[in-house]
């Protein structure tokens, strides 16, 4: 049996990179929700930026999950 170590290393690197990217984007979405809550506690603050950040980050995470499901399920190809 012959293993293609370069391909295995590439798959590992891409998997780790994608995982870190999704976690960072999700954390930014949680930060946006925290900004929204902070703006609600202090009168005069606007939470539109926090809400927009949270929505965009959650949509990005959902898109990554949907793409992963698309790649896994052969019926979608």
N, C-alpha and C positions, 0 to 999 in steps of 0.2 A: 504494500500500500504506500502510495506517495502523497504527501501533503504539500500543498502549495502555500508555504509559510508567508510569502509576501501578500497573497490575497487574504489570508487569515488576519494578518496584521492590519491591512487596510480596513477590513470589515470591523475589527475591534476598534480602531481609531475613529472611524465614522460613527459607530454606535456610541462610544463614549462622548464624542463631540456633540452628537444630536441630543443625548440625554442631558448633558450639561446645559445646552442651549434651551431646551424645553423647561428645565428647572429654573433657569434665570428668568425666562420670559414669564413663567408662572409667578415667581417671586415679585417681579415688577407689577404684575396684575394685583397681587395682594397689597403691594405698596400703594397702588392707585386707590384701592378700596379704603386703605387706612387714611389716605389724604382726603377722601370723600367724607369719612367719618369725622376727621379733624376739622374740616370746613363746616360741618353741621354743628359742631360743638361751639365754635367761635363765630359769633354773629358778624356778618359782613364778609365772611370768607366765601369764595366760590369753589364749588366742588366739581365744576364741569371738567376741569383738567384731569382730576383724579378719576372721575367716571369714564372719561374718554380713554384714559390709559388702561383702566381695568377692562373695559370692553374690548379694546384692541388686543390686549395681551391674552384674554380668554379666547377670543376668536382665533388668534394665532395658534394657541395650544390645541384648540379643537380641530383646526386645519391639519396640524401635524398628526394628531390621532386618526383623523379620517384618512389621511394619506397612508399611514401605516396599515390601517385595515384594508385599504384598497390594494396595497402590495401583498398582503397576506392571503386574501380571499381570491382564489383563481377565477371565480365566477364573474368578478368585476372587470376582468381584462378583456 
